[in-house]
Amino acid sequence: MLARAEAAAEAIPHRVARVRALAEIVRVLIATDPDRARRLADRAERTASWTLSRRDRRNSRNWLCEVLAATDPDRVERVAGRMPEAGAKAAALAKCAHAIATTDPDRARRLARQAVDTAATVPDGSYSRALVTVAGSLAVVDPGLAEGVADGITFPELRAEALARIVEWSAGGDPRRVAHVADLAEDAAAGCGEFSRALKVARIAQAIGRVDPDRAERLACEAEDLAAGMANVSQRGDVLSSVAKIVAGLDIERGSRLLDRVERLANTTTGEVQRACVLARIADGFVAVDAGRAERFVELVERIAAETAGDGLRGALIDCVRVLVLLGLSRSGAAAMAADFDRAEKLAAALNPRQNRSYALAFMAPRVAVVDPDRAERIAAAITDAGAIRAQTLGFVAVALAAADPERAERLVTGIAEDSYRVSASVRIAETWLKASEPVTPAKASADPPDRTRRRVPWLSRRSATPRAAAPDRW
């Protein structure tokens, strides 16, 4: 399978796609055939250097660094050193540090500091965005350094996002540090516009839910209150959908209270069509904890769609297809599961334009593949859009079937016309087979945990000073 994938990768005319395909093969081969993996990585690196367009050259090197971050940090360092854009170089180094944090903590810390120093040279226009990537990646390596980086981000929306990522990645560490970083994230969110603030508050709640469920519930209620005042139906739906997803990190009692509030707010939306759109957006958050309510929301959308000929409900119908698939997968009986899948297919078939129908079917096919491979293959074949969506979906179905039905998976991959998607699917199938044949070994634990003292980063002076709670002296 990998030999065919390699041949197909070499035939890809677009150099960025070829580099990405070769890098994926290297990632799988590095553990079983390091010499061959090294030769392919050299080829991918040369191909990235030969790319004429500056943007394509940057994208090629980004892919190479991202795929090989955990397995070949020497190469990642070398390739990143050749990147002329400071933001891309800093991101590559930070992601590599994140990937090797447990296997090589000393090197990870060195790369982290190098990423921070590189980010200092990013032009003002993309400075804050570069720091978001760096801060999020460094949270595992050195939470103190990550916090210092996030504190230098100019824009409140991006600073709140970076701090939320740090909360998420350091949730298993010192609870006082997690609480303090969450405080900083809340401060940053308070400086955002109403919609952005609501999304950031929900994001912080989701990140801290397993550490401090009381605080997560309070933040979720705050996001709901902000959503209640939004006239824009789409924005209200986005916020309430984000709030509904927080339930996964809460206990049953808190989760039930939260979902009750979400449903009550969704039902205050004016207009049948607008209300159906909001309920469809929040329904997938109910599937795992209250499937009956999720199904009721779908039935309401179906009824309104029948009465209005689907006008204004395109997005809601796509959401309902997703919810019906998730409901079907949660059923214990084959008949009930098939009934949900039938309803999802029927809704998808009614969608126009054709591209929206293809997106709905593309979501459905790989998820039903394990329980109903014939249906999954039929759904993928029914996608009639220009090859990309259909090819990608066939690849996802093949990967989903790789362990249970390798012959069918191989046949499906062979039928994918687009080289890049065929290579990607082939590599993932081979990786599935390799993992299935590997003995399970305990993960290597880090003997030298990262220093968790907050680091002051002297060059982070582009953001004007704002009042902020002082960090505790000791963690």
N, C-alpha and C positions, 0 to 999 in steps of 0.2 A: 504493500500500500504506500509506504513512504517513498519507495523507488519511483512509483508512478507519479506521486505528488511532486517529487523533485523534477522529473522530466516535464511535467505540466507547468511547474513554476518557471523553469528556464524558457518556456515558450510564451510566457506572458509579455506582450509588447510594451505595456506601460511600466516604466521602471519603478515607480513608487509601489505599485501592486506587486511587482516581482520581488522587491526587497522585503516587503511585508510577508509574502509567501515563504521566501527562503528563511527569514527569521523565525517564522512559526515552525518550520521543519527543524531548524537548529535547536529550538527550545525542547523539542521532543527527543532529538538524537543525543543531546549533550550527556545524558546519563548512561546511554547504552552503547554509543559509538562516538566517543569524543573526537577522534581524529577526523572522521567524516564530518562531524558537526563543525569542527574548526575550519575545514576547507570550504564548507558552504557559507559559514559566517564571513570568511575572507571575501568570497565572491559577492555576498550581499553588501559588504562594506565598499568594495570597489564599484559595484553598481550604483550605490548611493552617491559616491564621489563623482561618477561620470554623468550624473543627471544634470542637464544643462540649466533648467529653470531653477532659480534660487529657492522658490517656494517648494518645488518638488524635492529639491535636495534636502531642505529642512524637514519636510514631511517624512522622507525616506529615513533620515537619521533618527528622527523621533521614534518611528516604528521600531527601528533596530534597537534603540536604547530601551524602549518600553518592554519589548518581548524578552530581551536578554538580561534585564536588570538583575534577576535573582540568580542566573546561572553563569554569567560571564561578566562580572563587574569590571575586570581589566579592560575589556573591549568597550564597555559602556563609557568608562572614563576617557579612553582614547578618542572615541567617536564624539563624545560631548565636547572634548577639548577643541575639536575642529569646527564646532558650530559658531558662526559669527554672531548669531542673535543671543544676547545675554539671557533673555527670558527663557528661551528653549533650552539653553545649556543648564541654567539653574534648575529648571523643572526636571531635566533628565538626571542630574546628579541627585536631586532630592528623592526622586522615585527609586533610584538605585539604592540609596541609603535606607529607604523604607523597606525595600525588598530583602536586604541582607541584615536587617537589624538584629535578628535572633541568631544568625549563623556566623556573623563577623561584626560584633558590636563596635570594636575599635575602628575598623575601617568605615563603618556606617557613620560614626560620629565625625570622622575626618571629612567624609563626603558631604555630610550635613553642613559643616562649617564652610566648606568650599562653595556649596550651593547658596548659602546666605551671602557670602562675599560677592559671588557673581551677580546675585539679584540686586546688589547695591548699584550696579552699573546699568540697570535697565532704564531706558528713557521714561520720562514722567508719564507718557500716554499709556503704557502697558505695565507700569511699575507695580501697581496694586494687584493686578491680576496675576502677575508672576509670583508675588508674595503669597497669594492664596494657595496656589499649588505647592509652593515650598513649605508653608506652614502646615498644611494638611498632611504632607508626606513625612514631615519631621516629627509628628506627634508621637509616633512609636519609638523613634530613635532617641529623642531628647525633648520631652515636653516643655522644659524650661526655655530652651532655645526656640521652640515652635511658638510659644506664647510671646516671646520678645519680638519675633518676626511679625506675628499677627498684629501686635500693638502698633507697628509702624505703617499699617495699611491706611491709606487716606480716606477711602470711601466707606461710609458706615455699612452699606449692604455687603461689600466684600469682606470687611473686617468681621462682621457678624458670621458670615459663612465660614471664614477661616477658623474662628474661635469655636464654632459648632463642630467643625471637623476634629478639632483638638479634643473637645469633650467626648466625641464619639470614640476616637481611637485610644484615649487614655482612661476610658470608663472603668477599666479593671485596676487602675492604680490608686493612689491616695485619694480618698473621697473628699478631703479638704481642698486639694488642688482642683479636682473636677468641679466642686462647687464654686471655687473662686473664678475659674475660667468661664463657667456658665454665667456668673455675675457680669463679667466683662462682655460676654456675648449679648446679654440682655441690654447692657448700656449701649452697645453698638446698634442693636435693633431699634432702640428708642429713637435714634436719629434718622431712621428710614421713613419713606412715605408709607401711607396706610396699608396698601396692598403688600408691598415688600416687607414691611414690619410684621404683618400677620404671618406671612410665609416663614420669615426668619424665626419668629417666636415658636411656631409649630415645629420648625426644624430643630431648634434647641430642645424643645420638649421631647422630641423623638430620640435625640442623642442621649439625654439624661434619664430616660424613662426607667431603665433597669437599675440605675444607681439611686435615684431619688424620685420614687413614683408620686409622692405628694406634690413635689415641685413640678413634675411633668403634668399632672392634672391641672395645677393652677395655671401654668403656661398655656395649656390647651384651651382652658376656659377664656383666657385673655385673647387668644387667637380667634375663638368663636365670637367674642364680643366685637372684635374688629370686623369680622366678616359680616356680622348682623347689620352694620352700618353701610355696607357696600351696595351701591346701586347696580354696578356691573355684575350681571349674572355669571359670566364666565369666571371672573375673579373670585366671586363668592364660592362657586363650585370648587375652584382650585384650592382655596384655603380650607374649606370643610373636608375636602378629600384628604388633604395633608393631615388634618386633625384626626380623621377616622383611622389613619394608619398608625397613630400613636398607641392605639389600643393594644397592639401586639406586645408592647413592653409593660403593660399594666396588669394588675390582678383582675379577676372577674367583676368584682363590685365596682371598682373605679372605671373599668372599661365599659360596663353597662351604663353607668351614669353619663359617661362621656358620649356614648352613642345615642342615648336618649336626647341629649342636648343637640347633637349634630342633626338628628332627624327633625327635631322641633324647629330648629333654625332653617333647615332646608324647606320645610313646609310653609314657612312664612313668605317664601318667594312669590311675588305677584305674577299671575298668568300661568295657565296650565302648561304651556310649552316650556317656559322658563323654569318652572318648578320641576318638570320632568328632566330637564338637562342637569339641574343640580343634584337631584336624587340619583340619576345615573352615574354622576361623577363620584358620589360617596359610596355607592353600593358595594364596590369591591372591598372596602374596608370592613364591611359587615359579614362577608362570606365565612370567615374562619370562626367568628364568635356568635353570629346570629343569622344563619343561612335563610331562615324563614323570612326575616325582614328584607334581606337582599333580594330574594325571589319576589317579594311583594313590590319592591321598587321596579324591578324589571317588568312585571305585569302591568304596572301603571304606565310605564313608558310605552309598552306595546299597545295598550289601549288608546293612549293619546295619539300615537303614530297612526293607528288605524283610522281615527277620527279626522286627522289633519293631513292624511296622505304623506306623512313624514316630513312636512315642511318645517324647517328650523330644527330638526332633530337628528341631523346626520351624525354629529359628535356623540349624542346620547345613545344612538343605536350601536355605534362602534363600542362604546363603553359597555352596553348591555351584552354584546357578543362576548366580550372579555369576562364579564361576570358569570354568564351562563356556562362558559368553559370551566371556570373555577368552581362553580357549583357542581357541575358534572363530575369533576375530579374528586370532589369531597363526598360523593355518594357512595354508599356501601353496596347497593344493588346495581347489577348491569343494566336492567331495564330503565331505572331512573336516570342513570348516567347517560344512556343512549338518548333518552327523551330530551335531556338538557342540550346535548350536542346537536340533536335535530333542530331544536329551536334556535340555537346559535347559527347553524348553517342557513336556516330560513331567513333570519334577520340579516345576515351578511349578504345573501343573494338579492335582497331588496335594496341594498345600498347603491346609490349613484353619487358621483360618477364612478367609473370602473376602478379608479385608483383606490378610493376609499374601501370598496369591496375587497380589493386585493390586500390592503392593510389588515382588515378584519380577519380574512382567511389566513394570512401569514402569522397572525398571533395564535390562531387556533390550531393549525396543523402540527407544529412540533410538540405542543402540550398534550394532544390526544394520542400522539404516536405510540407511547408505551402501552396504553390500555386498548387502543384500537388502531393498529398500524394500517389496515386497509383503508379506513376512513381518512387517516392522516395523508396517505399517499393520494387518495382521490381529491382531497381538498387542495393539496399543493398543485396537483395537475390542473385544477380548475382556475388557478390564478392566470389571468390572460394578459396582464400588464407586460410591458417591455421587460425583457428577460431578467433584470436585476432582482426584483422582488421574488419572482418565481424560483430563480436559481438559488437565492439565499435561503428561501423556505425549504426547498428540497434538501439543501445541505443540513439545515437544522433538524429535519425529520430523520435524515440518515444518521446523524450523530446521536439523536435520541434512541435510535434502534441498534446502535453499534454493539452494545453488550448483549441484548436479548436476541437479536436476529442479524448476525454479521453478514450473512449472504445477501439479505435484502438491502442492508445499509450500503454494501459495496455496489450493488446493482444501481441503487438510486444515485450514488455519487458518479458513477460512470455516465449516467444520463444527463448530467449537468453540463450545459454547453459552454458557459463562461469559465475560463481558465482559473481566474482568481478565486471564485467561489468553490470550484471543484477542488482546488488545492487546499483551501482553508478547511473544508469538510473532511478531506482525506487525512489531513494532519490530525484533526481532532478525533477521528475514528481510530487512527493508529495509536494515539495517546490513550484512548479509552482501553484499547486492547493491552497496551503495555502496562497500564496501571492494574488491570485485572490479573496480570501474571506476576506482579511484583509482590514479595512478602511485605507484610505490614511491619514497619519499624517505628519506634517512638521518635518523635521530633526531637532534634537536638536542642537542649535548653541552654540559654545564655548563662554563662558562669559569671558574667560581669554586667549587671543591669545598668542601664544608662543613668547618669547623674540627673536627678529630677529638680535640681535647683534652677529657679528662673534665671535666664541669661539676659542681661541688658545688651542690646545690639547698638553700638554707638552711632553707626551711620544711619539708623532709622529715625531721621529727623524731619522727614518731609511732611509729616502730619503735625499740625499745630497741637500744642498741649491742651488736654481737656481734663476736667476733674474726674478722678477715677479712684475707686477703692484701692487702698494699698494692699499689696500682696502680703500674706503672712510671712514673717521672717524665716520660719522654719516649716518644712513640710514633713 
